[in-house]
Amino acid sequence: MKEKELNNLMNDLKKLDGFPNGKDKEILKISNPPDYTAFPNPYVNDFIQKYGTSYDLKANNYEKKPFVGDVSEGKNDSIYNAYSYHTKVPHKAITKFIKHYTKEGDIVYDGFCGSGMTGVAAQSINRNVILSDISVAATFISNSYNNPMEYKKFKEKVDKLLQEVEEETKWLYETEHKNNAENTRTGKKAKLFDLDKNKGIINYTVWSDVFICPYCNEEYIFWNTAVNKDTKKVKKEYECPNCNAKLTKRDCERVKEKFYDSSIDKKIEIAKQEPVLINYYMGKKRFEKELDENDKRILKKINETEIPYWYPTDELPLGYNTEQPKNSHGFTNVHHFFTKRNLWALSTIWSKIEDNNLKILLLILLANNSKMSRYGSRTGIVTGTLYVPSTMKELNVIEYLKRKLYGPKGIMKPAKKLSNILKGNSIIETNSITNSKINKNSIDYIFTDPPFGSNLMYSELNFILESWLQVFTNNETEAIVNSSQNKNLNDYTSLMTQGFKEMYKILKPNRWMTVVFHNSKAKVWNAIQESITRAGFIIAQVSTLDKKQGSFKQVTSAGAVKNDLVINAYKPKKEFEDKFLKNAGEGLEADFVKEQLKHLPVGANIERTEQMLYSKMLAHYVENGFKIKYDANNFYKLLHDNFVELDGYWFLEDQADEYSEWKSSLKLDEIEDIKKGNQVLFVVDEKSALTWINNFLDEPKDYGEIYTSYEQIATQTDDKIPELRELLDQNFILEDGKYRRPKTRKERESIEKSRTKNLERAWKKLLDRAKNGSRKIKNIRKEALIHGFTKCYQQENYEDIVTVADRLYKSTLESSGDILDFVDIARMKTE
């Protein structure tokens, strides 16, 4: 690739959202065009032209139902564990999704690629893949996974590097073997027989913070005073060694010391830390000792000598995660996260790496060789944070590198395995999902694991690694909730909507997108769901793995779900979309239901219930600003006149026989599961309560039996759900002391008519409180609210929607995507 040509292309791309921060030469230095660029990849459409197939409406006979798999499967795989990243879905889990939705040679896309597991999964089964992420660190790791160096060559370069670095830095980690040292296995004191061979190799050194007693104002070393040496746990309460006062860690402040930092040419104030213990090797035996005079001389020499190699000194950005080390230890710059000894070793390694493929070695060293490495009952770092512990484990960088390369869990075995399994092709770019330059209708399947609200601040957590690369994430369009970036939930929703709109644009019609969701907060769940539907996708199914039963449950709300959720959504067929836009949805309600039923698996699926079908249609019409002709009662008539109802689920006519075959193939335990209503994992609102009851009443049951099972899955919720008896009396038929589903159209219409009147009364009370009261309203019945909002929307009475919304708590509005849709469009219409 000619450098001049690439420079010209780069200049044209600099205006795009997400173009990284850094000098051109540094950005190009870590790139490997055309396969990987640390900026928006100008060759991505060439890749599609070479490996993809154009969308052909006439030849489009693609039909797939949603697939659900365990997204945690494969977390013990050596490839998955080779390079760490904040959140990862194992490639083995992703492979099953890609196999289901695509064929060999298809193009898969992941716009929030993280460490690139989607790429490994796709290439391992001979699919082609486009990986993109706004994070420089993420795409850098993705490149290592998806474009690895040939194993033999990689091994030669690694071994040469290891030998050179070990020879130069060995003295940093030497220590003298002493006869008072303790054998860590036997607990016995060492005996010295050969004084000429008393040089040990440090495994790690324990450093401790120093605190000041609030009573006597004397310093004490935290390790000596507050840590139980047998359990390595911090004592809840301990005595000051100077005045014997009872202390807790919270009572005391860290001692800070001022000194001149030559690396940044300024005076700094940083937490005082003292070395307290050395763990070292003599041959294959391991010993522990306190520091002796020789150890102190070596540390003094290190601290008084300038490191001969470059290392990053970048100032930490303002942020949520970066504030913790600033406040606790006074760390203001990247190099403060490392002891000078480890900084010396790391900079030596970095200076000798010439090949881009070897730069990944730095990644496996940074976190655990920093001052974030804990020593105590728990070791390693606290993931998802920049937390600095009070007792820190300073590892021997070189010995740690050896273990990470050739140890039982080292990367050399998975590196060899990786180079053998990748059969497809990949292209990687660093880019914001808000401005993909990929041609429309060119991607066959999307699998993605996006950021979820305020779970993780990726650009902050990646700052240390990116400082070594000298290329930084441009976080202006980073989709997170972060007060330091002035981004709230609305900003997050807006950025995610832009991102999903780009995905909608590039995905072929009638194809699928799978989104993995990790956040249990209902408001974030609704933001994601709203973003997906606003982009044009139709969500077909949301499921989670019930690990107790080992089966997948369908989900209507994320509020009570702690497991990962899998969202399957599809882009409607082109002719369907064109017809809807041309007619503004008018008279096409049955077409919408038909399209939805065609995309659902034929079985006992809650998405086939009347409640869920109406909810989906409502969301689609409101999101697109179409008029709503049907209320819940009329919608039942629409279903009854156009579709087939079996066991409380709705089907296309040609799906009825398939459903009967599906039922006859079920095992006894699966039939029992359906009878118990176990398609629904939790009851979190009135809609899911009615869905569960309808599933549960496969045959007439008395109140006691229903109540016992209902209580097991009902959860605490902010929805004012009517009492179970009231739900049963208003929505089902009581006959001979038992409740059953309505059987006839007359029964069903009578129930819907009565329910509509009940919801109308509740809505009028709510509207009256909103108009005549001054306080915020809580404990509302959401179904009544949605009923009222639907009626107002139909009548174009947007003022009443806004009036009620203004009296509701923000948490209520954010708890339901259905509610938010109405409020957003009403505010827009009344501005």
FIKEGU-528251 format. One record per residue (C-alpha): z negated, y negated, x negated; residue number from 1. Coordinates in steps of 0.05 Angstrom, whole numbers. Example, Ala and Ser with C-alpha at 12.3 -4.5 7.8 and 13.67 -1.06 7.14 Angstrom:
2
     pz     py     px num
   -156     90   -246   1
   -143     21   -273   2
END
This chain:
831
     pz     py     px num
      0      0      0   1
     21    -66    -31   2
    -38   -113    -40   3
      3   -174    -22   4
     26   -143     43   5
    -45   -124     61   6
    -72   -194     45   7
    -20   -225     91   8
    -39   -177    147   9
   -113   -191    136  10
   -102   -266    143  11
    -70   -256    211  12
   -129   -214    234  13
   -185   -260    213  14
   -185   -296    280  15
   -204   -233    317  16
   -274   -219    343  17
   -311   -172    297  18
   -274   -189    232  19
   -329   -174    181  20
   -365   -225    138  21
   -349   -220     64  22
   -299   -240     11  23
   -229   -212     17  24
   -233   -174    -49  25
   -298   -140    -27  26
   -269   -121     41  27
   -207    -92      7  28
   -250    -57    -46  29
   -283    -11      5  30
   -220     -1     47  31
   -172     56     39  32
   -110     35     78  33
    -77     58    121  34
   -129    112    136  35
   -189     65    134  36
   -197    -11    134  37
   -263    -48    134  38
   -228    -97    182  39
   -183    -89    244  40
   -132    -37    222  41
    -61    -65    224  42
    -31      5    221  43
    -65     35    283  44
     -3     30    328  45
     40     61    273  46
     -9    120    275  47
      0    126    351  48
     76    123    343  49
     74    178    292  50
     25    226    325  51
     21    206    399  52
     63    216    460  53
     84    160    507  54
     59    159    578  55
    111    187    627  56
     94    176    700  57
    144    227    725  58
    122    282    677  59
     48    269    689  60
     20    334    717  61
    -48    328    681  62
   -107    352    722  63
   -178    362    697  64
   -246    363    730  65
   -307    331    697  66
   -341    371    642  67
   -414    372    623  68
   -443    400    559  69
   -507    395    519  70
   -499    333    476  71
   -556    353    431  72
   -525    420    412  73
   -511    426    337  74
   -566    379    311  75
   -585    431    258  76
   -514    436    231  77
   -507    419    158  78
   -447    373    170  79
   -485    334    223  80
   -543    324    175  81
   -502    307    113  82
   -504    232    124  83
   -555    200    169  84
   -543    146    221  85
   -586    114    275  86
   -558    153    335  87
   -510    212    330  88
   -481    262    378  89
   -467    326    339  90
   -393    343    328  91
   -404    413    355  92
   -426    384    422  93
   -368    335    425  94
   -317    390    408  95
   -328    423    477  96
   -312    358    513  97
   -249    346    473  98
   -226    419    483  99
   -234    411    558 100
   -198    345    566 101
   -143    350    514 102
    -93    396    480 103
    -74    402    406 104
    -40    341    379 105
    -69    293    431 106
   -101    227    409 107
   -176    218    420 108
   -209    149    415 109
   -281    127    402 110
   -293     51    403 111
   -367     58    384 112
   -355    111    332 113
   -420    104    292 114
   -419    156    237 115
   -353    187    262 116
   -376    252    294 117
   -321    245    347 118
   -271    245    291 119
   -299    308    259 120
   -299    342    327 121
   -228    322    343 122
   -199    339    275 123
   -235    407    273 124
   -193    430    333 125
   -128    397    311 126
   -130    334    351 127
   -115    265    323 128
   -167    210    327 129
   -176    135    325 130
   -245    112    306 131
   -270     40    312 132
   -336      4    306 133
   -358    -67    295 134
   -408    -43    242 135
   -383    -40    170 136
   -436     11    153 137
   -414     56    210 138
   -340     57    193 139
   -357     66    119 140
   -396    129    137 141
   -341    150    186 142
   -290    146    130 143
   -332    193     86 144
   -337    243    142 145
   -264    240    165 146
   -225    226    101 147
   -265    265     49 148
   -242    273    -23 149
   -217    343    -42 150
   -280    383    -55 151
   -265    405   -127 152
   -249    334   -148 153
   -310    307   -112 154
   -355    357   -147 155
   -327    340   -216 156
   -339    266   -205 157
   -409    276   -176 158
   -431    321   -234 159
   -404    271   -286 160
   -440    213   -251 161
   -505    252   -247 162
   -504    269   -321 163
   -490    198   -343 164
   -543    167   -298 165
   -596    218   -316 166
   -586    207   -391 167
   -593    132   -383 168
   -651    128   -334 169
   -693    189   -351 170
   -745    145   -386 171
   -760    108   -321 172
   -793    170   -292 173
   -826    203   -352 174
   -901    214   -352 175
   -951    249   -397 176
   -981    315   -376 177
  -1057    309   -377 178
  -1111    362   -376 179
  -1146    329   -317 180
  -1083    334   -274 181
  -1089    379   -213 182
  -1040    435   -197 183
  -1016    420   -126 184
  -1009    494   -109 185
  -1073    524   -138 186
  -1117    462   -139 187
  -1138    479   -211 188
  -1141    430   -269 189
  -1086    433   -321 190
  -1097    462   -390 191
  -1056    436   -449 192
  -1035    486   -501 193
   -976    450   -532 194
   -984    375   -540 195
   -912    368   -565 196
   -886    389   -496 197
   -929    347   -452 198
   -874    304   -421 199
   -871    312   -346 200
   -819    285   -296 201
   -846    243   -239 202
   -830    269   -170 203
   -860    209   -135 204
   -912    154   -144 205
   -957    132    -88 206
   -966     57    -80 207
  -1018     25    -36 208
  -1025    -42     -3 209
  -1086    -84    -21 210
  -1128   -115     34 211
  -1184   -166     36 212
  -1250   -154     71 213
  -1264   -208    124 214
  -1339   -205    110 215
  -1344   -209     34 216
  -1274   -235     18 217
  -1267   -182    -35 218
  -1202   -142    -46 219
  -1199    -67    -35 220
  -1143    -17    -47 221
  -1124     13     20 222
  -1110     83     -8 223
  -1178     88    -42 224
  -1217     63     18 225
  -1182     79     83 226
  -1144    144     72 227
  -1173    214     80 228
  -1147    248     17 229
  -1148    318     48 230
  -1111    302    113 231
  -1074    241     85 232
  -1089    206    150 233
  -1115    135    156 234
  -1187    133    180 235
  -1199     97    246 236
  -1259     63    214 237
  -1282     58    142 238
  -1331     20     97 239
  -1315    -37     51 240
  -1328    -12    -20 241
  -1358    -79    -38 242
  -1404    -98     20 243
  -1406    -32     61 244
  -1384    -69    124 245
  -1351    -26    177 246
  -1276    -41    178 247
  -1212    -23    213 248
  -1143    -39    187 249
  -1133    -90    241 250
  -1195   -128    219 251
  -1164   -143    151 252
  -1106   -182    121 253
  -1060   -159     65 254
  -1069   -193     -1 255
  -1007   -233    -19 256
   -991   -253    -91 257
   -946   -310   -114 258
   -897   -301   -171 259
   -830   -325   -196 260
   -772   -282   -173 261
   -718   -290   -227 262
   -667   -253   -184 263
   -665   -311   -135 264
   -693   -364   -181 265
   -752   -383   -136 266
   -826   -372   -126 267
   -844   -322    -72 268
   -906   -295    -39 269
   -905   -221    -27 270
   -955   -166     -9 271
   -994   -139    -68 272
   -984    -65    -80 273
  -1018    -20   -131 274
   -995     48   -158 275
  -1051     99   -144 276
  -1024    170   -154 277
   -969    206   -191 278
   -940    272   -169 279
   -899    303   -226 280
   -865    366   -252 281
   -881    407   -314 282
   -826    458   -314 283
   -829    489   -244 284
   -902    472   -233 285
   -924    409   -197 286
   -985    367   -214 287
  -1020    304   -190 288
  -1059    253   -229 289
  -1081    180   -229 290
  -1040    133   -272 291
  -1058    133   -346 292
  -1047     79   -398 293
   -978    105   -416 294
   -956    102   -343 295
   -981     31   -339 296
   -944     12   -403 297
   -878     39   -375 298
   -887      0   -310 299
   -904    -63   -350 300
   -841    -54   -392 301
   -798    -45   -330 302
   -828   -107   -296 303
   -818   -150   -359 304
   -746   -129   -371 305
   -685   -155   -335 306
   -645   -101   -300 307
   -578    -97   -337 308
   -536    -83   -275 309
   -518   -120   -211 310
   -559   -108   -148 311
   -559   -145    -81 312
   -608   -203    -69 313
   -582   -226     -1 314
   -631   -261     44 315
   -650   -222    107 316
   -620   -251    170 317
   -660   -276    228 318
   -672   -217    274 319
   -718   -171    314 320
   -723   -116    261 321
   -720   -161    201 322
   -781   -201    223 323
   -827   -141    214 324
   -822   -135    138 325
   -822   -211    131 326
   -887   -217    170 327
   -923   -156    143 328
   -903   -158     69 329
   -866   -223     57 330
   -799   -188     44 331
   -747   -242     51 332
   -690   -212     10 333
   -658   -143      4 334
   -684   -127    -66 335
   -756   -135    -42 336
   -748    -69     -6 337
   -747    -32    -73 338
   -794    -24   -131 339
   -763    -51   -194 340
   -760     19   -224 341
   -720     46   -165 342
   -678    -16   -162 343
   -660     -5   -235 344
   -640     68   -222 345
   -599     50   -160 346
   -562     -6   -194 347
   -546     40   -252 348
   -516     91   -204 349
   -477     37   -168 350
   -449      8   -233 351
   -420     75   -252 352
   -386     91   -186 353
   -312     73   -189 354
   -285    116   -132 355
   -296     94    -60 356
   -311    165    -38 357
   -372    167    -83 358
   -402    103    -56 359
   -428    144      2 360
   -479    173    -47 361
   -515    106    -45 362
   -525    115     30 363
   -563    180     21 364
   -609    145    -29 365
   -626     78      0 366
   -675     88     57 367
   -720    142     27 368
   -720    109    -41 369
   -743     42    -13 370
   -812     16      3 371
   -801     40     75 372
   -815    111     52 373
   -882    133     79 374
   -936    173     43 375
   -988    207     86 376
   -992    257    143 377
   -922    235    161 378
   -869    222    109 379
   -798    193    109 380
   -781    128    143 381
   -793    106    215 382
   -723    110    242 383
   -694     52    281 384
   -739      2    245 385
   -749    -34    179 386
   -823    -15    179 387
   -859    -19    112 388
   -921     27    109 389
   -988     11     75 390
   -982     73     31 391
   -913     80      3 392
   -879    139    -32 393
   -836    116    -91 394
   -790    175   -103 395
   -755    191   -168 396
   -684    168   -150 397
   -649    217   -197 398
   -689    278   -175 399
   -680    259   -103 400
   -604    252   -114 401
   -602    322   -144 402
   -638    351    -83 403
   -593    313    -35 404
   -532    340    -71 405
   -551    412    -89 406
   -616    427    -52 407
   -620    474      9 408
   -602    415     54 409
   -558    380      4 410
   -490    350     20 411
   -447    392    -27 412
   -444    452     20 413
   -425    412     81 414
   -376    371     38 415
   -340    436     20 416
   -343    459     92 417
   -317    392    117 418
   -256    392     73 419
   -237    461    102 420
   -245    447    177 421
   -209    381    185 422
   -140    399    213 423
   -121    336    251 424
   -108    264    229 425
   -152    203    233 426
   -148    128    226 427
   -210     83    223 428
   -220      9    232 429
   -277    -41    232 430
   -265    -81    296 431
   -298   -107    358 432
   -285    -65    420 433
   -271   -131    457 434
   -203   -140    423 435
   -170    -73    410 436
    -98    -82    387 437
    -79    -12    409 438
    -19     -7    456 439
    -35      4    529 440
    -31     74    561 441
    -30    109    493 442
    -97    146    487 443
   -106    216    517 444
   -182    218    520 445
   -242    174    502 446
   -310    200    480 447
   -360    147    462 448
   -434    136    451 449
   -444     61    458 450
   -504     17    442 451
   -554     15    500 452
   -590    -51    512 453
   -644    -65    462 454
   -653      7    438 455
   -627     -8    367 456
   -606    -70    329 457
   -551    -39    288 458
   -529   -100    248 459
   -600   -112    226 460
   -615    -40    209 461
   -550    -34    169 462
   -560    -99    130 463
   -590    -65     69 464
   -532    -17     60 465
   -481    -71     75 466
   -512   -116     22 467
   -494    -64    -31 468
   -423    -63     -3 469
   -423   -139      1 470
   -388   -135     68 471
   -428   -150    131 472
   -423   -137    205 473
   -399   -197    245 474
   -449   -191    302 475
   -423   -245    348 476
   -395   -192    396 477
   -446   -138    379 478
   -464   -109    448 479
   -540   -109    447 480
   -598   -145    480 481
   -629   -187    424 482
   -667   -252    432 483
   -653   -271    359 484
   -578   -269    375 485
   -591   -304    442 486
   -565   -244    480 487
   -597   -222    545 488
   -579   -166    593 489
   -524   -209    625 490
   -492   -221    556 491
   -497   -146    541 492
   -465   -129    608 493
   -409   -179    596 494
   -394   -152    526 495
   -395    -80    551 496
   -349    -98    608 497
   -299   -129    559 498
   -304    -66    517 499
   -293    -18    574 500
   -234    -61    598 501
   -202    -51    530 502
   -214     24    536 503
   -185     23    606 504
   -123    -13    580 505
   -109     36    524 506
   -125    101    562 507
    -68    136    597 508
    -73    136    674 509
   -106    197    705 510
   -143    210    640 511
   -218    215    626 512
   -272    178    589 513
   -340    208    572 514
   -398    162    557 515
   -464    188    530 516
   -524    148    553 517
   -592    147    517 518
   -633     93    552 519
   -681    111    609 520
   -687     39    634 521
   -655     32    703 522
   -632    -40    689 523
   -593    -18    627 524
   -565     42    664 525
   -540     -5    719 526
   -510    -52    667 527
   -470      6    637 528
   -449     32    705 529
   -429    -37    727 530
   -389    -49    663 531
   -351     17    672 532
   -333      4    744 533
   -316    -69    732 534
   -267    -47    679 535
   -230     -6    732 536
   -257     64    718 537
   -283    107    774 538
   -346    146    756 539
   -337    217    779 540
   -402    249    756 541
   -466    234    718 542
   -506    294    694 543
   -563    312    648 544
   -589    376    617 545
   -653    400    649 546
   -681    432    586 547
   -736    470    625 548
   -685    508    666 549
   -627    504    617 550
   -580    479    671 551
   -544    413    684 552
   -569    368    740 553
   -530    312    773 554
   -561    244    771 555
   -558    184    818 556
   -604    138    779 557
   -629    135    707 558
   -697    107    724 559
   -736    172    715 560
   -691    208    666 561
   -713    216    594 562
   -657    263    572 563
   -588    242    550 564
   -541    228    608 565
   -467    245    607 566
   -422    199    647 567
   -352    223    664 568
   -304    170    691 569
   -229    170    701 570
   -174    118    702 571
   -137    124    768 572
    -64    144    771 573
    -15     87    762 574
     15     94    831 575
    -55     95    862 576
    -75     32    825 577
    -11     -5    841 578
    -16     12    915 579
    -88    -12    918 580
    -73    -78    884 581
    -11    -91    927 582
    -50    -79    992 583
   -118   -106    968 584
   -146    -38    988 585
   -132    -50   1062 586
   -123     15   1100 587
   -131     56   1036 588
   -203     78   1044 589
   -182    150   1058 590
   -136    148    996 591
   -195    127    953 592
   -238    185    978 593
   -179    233    968 594
   -170    209    896 595
   -245    218    883 596
   -248    288    914 597
   -188    310    873 598
   -225    291    809 599
   -291    327    826 600
   -307    399    810 601
   -303    444    871 602
   -375    465    882 603
   -442    441    908 604
   -435    372    878 605
   -476    311    901 606
   -416    266    888 607
   -384    302    948 608
   -439    280    996 609
   -427    226   1047 610
   -478    179   1015 611
   -447    183    945 612
   -375    177    970 613
   -392    116   1011 614
   -430     85    952 615
   -371     96    905 616
   -321     67    955 617
   -366      7    967 618
   -373     -6    892 619
   -297     -1    881 620
   -281    -49    938 621
   -334   -100    920 622
   -316    -98    845 623
   -244   -113    862 624
   -260   -165    915 625
   -227   -123    971 626
   -249   -129   1043 627
   -297    -76   1069 628
   -277    -49   1137 629
   -325      9   1142 630
   -400     12   1152 631
   -437     78   1142 632
   -425    101   1213 633
   -350     86   1213 634
   -345    118   1144 635
   -371    184   1172 636
   -315    182   1224 637
   -265    170   1168 638
   -291    231   1131 639
   -292    274   1193 640
   -220    255   1212 641
   -190    266   1143 642
   -231    317   1104 643
   -268    382   1110 644
   -345    387   1110 645
   -377    450   1083 646
   -453    456   1071 647
   -460    380   1072 648
   -404    369   1021 649
   -335    340   1033 650
   -270    372   1009 651
   -195    364   1013 652
   -165    416   1059 653
   -135    456   1001 654
   -203    456    966 655
   -240    492   1023 656
   -218    562   1004 657
   -233    547    931 658
   -304    527    950 659
   -313    592    989 660
   -290    631    928 661
   -337    591    884 662
   -396    607    930 663
   -380    682    930 664
   -380    683    854 665
   -450    654    848 666
   -508    695    821 667
   -571    702    862 668
   -611    653    819 669
   -555    601    824 670
   -553    608    900 671
   -629    599    902 672
   -622    537    858 673
   -574    506    908 674
   -618    525    967 675
   -675    488    935 676
   -633    425    928 677
   -636    429    852 678
   -570    392    842 679
   -613    330    844 680
   -661    325    786 681
   -705    269    813 682
   -715    230    877 683
   -719    157    855 684
   -693    120    917 685
   -676    130    991 686
   -605    151    976 687
   -625    207    928 688
   -681    227    977 689
   -630    237   1033 690
   -583    273    986 691
   -638    321    964 692
   -662    335   1036 693
   -591    348   1059 694
   -581    398   1002 695
   -649    430   1015 696
   -636    442   1089 697
   -585    497   1077 698
   -622    530   1135 699
   -675    502   1184 700
   -742    491   1151 701
   -810    467   1176 702
   -843    403   1151 703
   -894    438   1107 704
   -841    474   1067 705
   -799    411   1058 706
   -860    369   1039 707
   -883    418    985 708
   -815    419    950 709
   -803    344    960 710
   -868    324    926 711
   -847    362    863 712
   -786    318    850 713
   -807    252    882 714
   -823    200    828 715
   -855    132    827 716
   -803     79    846 717
   -797      6    866 718
   -755     26    926 719
   -794     23    992 720
   -772     93   1014 721
   -794    111   1085 722
   -845    167   1091 723
   -816    237   1089 724
   -830    249   1162 725
   -794    185   1181 726
   -734    203   1138 727
   -730    271   1171 728
   -738    244   1242 729
   -686    190   1233 730
   -633    229   1194 731
   -639    302   1215 732
   -648    345   1278 733
   -716    373   1297 734
   -706    438   1336 735
   -759    491   1351 736
   -807    459   1302 737
   -758    460   1244 738
   -711    408   1214 739
   -638    421   1205 740
   -574    385   1186 741
   -533    355   1243 742
   -480    405   1263 743
   -433    368   1310 744
   -396    303   1304 745
   -435    278   1364 746
   -502    292   1330 747
   -479    260   1266 748
   -453    197   1300 749
   -517    191   1341 750
   -559    195   1277 751
   -516    143   1242 752
   -519     96   1301 753
   -595    101   1303 754
   -601     94   1227 755
   -556     32   1228 756
   -601     -1   1281 757
   -662     16   1239 758
   -631    -14   1176 759
   -609    -76   1215 760
   -680    -89   1238 761
   -706    -82   1168 762
   -652   -128   1141 763
   -666   -183   1193 764
   -740   -182   1174 765
   -722   -188   1100 766
   -673   -245   1114 767
   -725   -282   1155 768
   -776   -276   1099 769
   -725   -302   1049 770
   -706   -362   1092 771
   -776   -382   1115 772
   -820   -360   1057 773
   -831   -391    990 774
   -856   -332    949 775
   -817   -277    914 776
   -808   -214    956 777
   -827   -146    928 778
   -830    -75    955 779
   -763    -79    991 780
   -724    -23   1024 781
   -661    -22    982 782
   -618     14   1034 783
   -634    -41   1084 784
   -616    -93   1031 785
   -549    -59   1016 786
   -536    -53   1091 787
   -548   -127   1100 788
   -508   -147   1039 789
   -449   -104   1063 790
   -450   -137   1131 791
   -453   -207   1100 792
   -396   -189   1053 793
   -353   -165   1111 794
   -367   -230   1148 795
   -357   -271   1085 796
   -428   -297   1094 797
   -442   -303   1020 798
   -497   -356   1030 799
   -545   -305   1061 800
   -534   -258   1003 801
   -552   -313    954 802
   -612   -335    996 803
   -642   -266    995 804
   -624   -254    922 805
   -661   -318    902 806
   -725   -291    933 807
   -721   -223    898 808
   -752   -206    831 809
   -703   -200    773 810
   -725   -127    764 811
   -705   -111    836 812
   -635   -141    826 813
   -626   -104    760 814
   -651    -37    788 815
   -587    -23    828 816
   -514    -32    810 817
   -497    -34    885 818
   -542    -94    895 819
   -517   -130    832 820
   -445   -123    853 821
   -457   -161    919 822
   -500   -215    886 823
   -450   -229    830 824
   -391   -238    876 825
   -432   -279    926 826
   -455   -327    871 827
   -383   -333    848 828
   -359   -349    919 829
   -413   -401    932 830
   -408   -439    865 831
END
